[in-house]
Amino acid sequence: MNAGGRRFRVVKLGGSLLDWPGCIPRLRAFLAESKSHFTLLVVGGGGAADWIRRLDRIHRLPVEAGHWLAIETMRLNAGCVASLLPGSQIVKELGQCEHAWSQQLLPILDPVPFCQWDVTQSDCLPIGWEVTSDSIAAQVAWRWQAEELVLIKSCPKPSGDWQTVARTGAVDAYFPNLAQRVPMVRWLCWRGETAE
């Protein structure tokens, strides 16, 4: 989507960064540096999602239960980030993003409604741990025709193609299927402040 010379991008903030004290100041600075973009922020599950993984390993949760509980952790973290970022607004669909941008607000995605809708489509994301917030952000970027997906991570991007990167665990197993659908994917490592 391109409106008035401004580009639409999806920015996925890794949940693993939320325990870094510099996260929110760095996010504010990043957003201020890139006012030429319409940005939709997607926040990962981080430690909260890891807790669901741990419960799954201990109790063997039903696959669908683990999947949706992990997505709920993304919703929880989105609310946390929204509470720390004045001028942001939780959104559930593209029309709400457009309204937020018109009010000069940063839309932050509540991923639950999007994923509930996505699963009704023939080309939906799979259910299971092979899909995490990286693939959800990529699916949002593809569905809503973003020109760019920015992955903000705690680690540098491993070398190699997306399949190789997925094998390291730096992105989820399904992500390589989606990366090719988005015109551009950028990787930023904030803990080391390197970009790719």
C-alpha positions in Angstrom: 0.0 0.0 0.0 1.3 3.4 -0.9 -0.6 6.5 0.1 0.7 10.1 -0.4 4.2 8.8 -1.0 4.3 7.0 2.3 4.9 3.2 2.4 3.1 0.7 4.6 5.3 -1.7 6.5 4.8 -4.3 9.2 7.3 -4.1 12.1 7.6 -7.2 14.2 9.2 -6.5 17.6 10.6 -9.6 19.1 9.1 -10.5 22.5 12.6 -11.4 23.7 13.5 -7.7 23.6 10.8 -6.7 26.1 13.1 -7.6 29.1 15.7 -5.2 27.7 15.5 -1.8 29.4 16.5 -0.1 26.2 13.6 -1.6 24.2 11.0 1.1 24.5 13.3 4.1 24.1 14.9 2.4 21.1 11.5 1.7 19.6 10.5 5.3 20.1 13.7 6.5 18.3 13.2 4.0 15.5 9.6 5.2 14.9 10.7 8.8 15.0 13.5 8.1 12.4 11.0 6.6 9.9 8.1 9.0 9.6 7.9 8.3 5.9 6.3 4.9 6.6 2.8 3.9 7.8 3.8 1.3 10.4 1.9 -1.5 11.9 3.6 -3.0 15.0 3.3 -6.7 15.8 4.7 -7.8 19.1 6.0 -11.3 19.7 5.3 -13.5 22.6 8.8 -13.7 24.1 9.1 -15.2 27.6 5.3 -15.5 28.0 5.2 -17.8 24.9 8.2 -19.7 26.2 6.2 -20.4 29.3 3.4 -21.9 27.2 6.1 -24.0 25.4 7.3 -25.2 28.8 3.8 -26.1 29.9 3.4 -28.0 26.6 6.5 -30.0 27.2 5.4 -30.9 30.7 1.7 -31.5 30.1 1.5 -32.2 26.3 -1.2 -29.6 25.6 -3.5 -30.3 22.6 -1.8 -28.7 19.6 -4.6 -26.2 19.0 -4.6 -25.2 22.7 -0.9 -24.5 22.7 -1.1 -22.6 19.4 -3.9 -20.2 20.6 -2.4 -19.7 24.0 0.8 -18.6 22.4 -1.1 -16.1 20.3 -2.8 -14.8 23.5 0.7 -14.1 24.8 1.3 -11.8 21.8 -2.0 -10.0 22.6 -0.8 -9.6 26.2 2.6 -8.2 25.1 0.9 -5.9 22.6 -1.2 -4.4 25.4 2.0 -4.0 27.5 3.8 -2.1 24.7 0.7 0.0 24.0 0.6 1.1 27.7 4.3 2.2 27.4 3.9 4.1 24.1 1.7 7.2 24.2 0.2 7.8 20.8 -0.4 4.1 20.1 -3.6 2.2 19.7 -4.5 -1.5 19.7 -6.1 -2.5 16.3 -7.8 -5.6 15.1 -8.0 -5.1 11.3 -6.7 -3.0 8.5 -9.5 -0.4 8.5 -8.6 0.4 12.1 -4.9 0.8 11.1 -5.9 3.3 8.5 -8.0 5.2 11.1 -5.1 5.2 13.5 -2.7 6.6 10.9 -5.2 9.3 10.0 -5.0 10.3 13.7 -1.2 10.1 13.7 -1.3 7.1 16.0 0.8 4.0 15.9 -1.4 0.9 15.4 -0.4 -2.2 17.4 -2.0 -5.4 16.3 -4.1 -7.6 18.5 -3.2 -10.8 16.7 -6.1 -12.9 17.9 -8.9 -11.6 15.6 -6.5 -11.6 12.6 -5.5 -15.3 13.3 -9.1 -16.3 13.9 -10.0 -14.9 10.5 -6.9 -16.2 8.8 -7.7 -19.8 9.9 -11.0 -19.7 7.9 -9.1 -19.1 4.7 -7.9 -21.8 2.4 -4.3 -20.5 2.5 -4.2 -20.0 6.3 -1.3 -20.5 8.6 -0.9 -24.0 10.0 -1.8 -24.7 13.6 1.2 -25.6 15.8 4.6 -24.6 17.0 6.1 -24.4 13.5 4.2 -21.0 13.4 5.2 -18.2 15.8 5.0 -14.4 15.7 7.5 -14.2 12.9 5.1 -16.1 10.5 2.1 -14.3 11.9 3.7 -10.9 11.1 4.7 -12.2 7.6 1.1 -13.4 7.0 -0.2 -10.0 8.1 2.3 -8.2 5.8 1.2 -10.4 2.8 -2.6 -10.3 3.5 -2.6 -6.5 3.9 -0.1 -5.9 1.1 2.7 -4.3 3.0 5.7 -3.3 1.1 8.1 -4.3 3.8 8.4 -6.6 6.8 11.0 -5.5 9.5 12.0 -8.2 12.0 13.5 -6.6 15.1 15.5 -9.3 17.0 17.8 -9.9 19.9 20.3 -11.8 17.7 22.1 -11.1 14.4 20.7 -12.8 11.3 22.4 -16.1 10.7 24.0 -16.5 7.3 22.2 -18.4 4.5 18.8 -18.6 3.0 15.6 -18.5 5.0 15.5 -22.3 5.3 18.9 -22.2 6.8 18.0 -19.4 9.1 14.9 -21.3 10.2 17.0 -24.4 11.1 19.0 -22.3 13.6 15.7 -21.3 15.4 16.2 -17.6 14.7 12.8 -17.7 12.8 10.1 -20.3 13.0 10.0 -23.3 10.7 7.1 -22.0 8.5 8.6 -18.5 7.9 10.6 -19.4 4.8 7.3 -20.2 3.0 6.1 -16.6 3.7 9.2 -14.5 3.3 9.1 -14.8 -0.5 5.6 -13.3 -0.5 6.7 -10.0 1.0 8.5 -7.6 -1.3 11.2 -6.9 1.3 12.2 -8.4 4.6 14.7 -6.5 6.8 16.4 -7.8 9.9 17.5 -5.5 12.8 19.4 -6.8 15.8 18.9 -4.2 18.5 20.9 -5.8 21.3 24.0 -5.5 19.1 22.6 -2.7 16.9 23.5 -4.4 13.6 21.3 -4.5 10.5 20.9 -6.7 7.5 
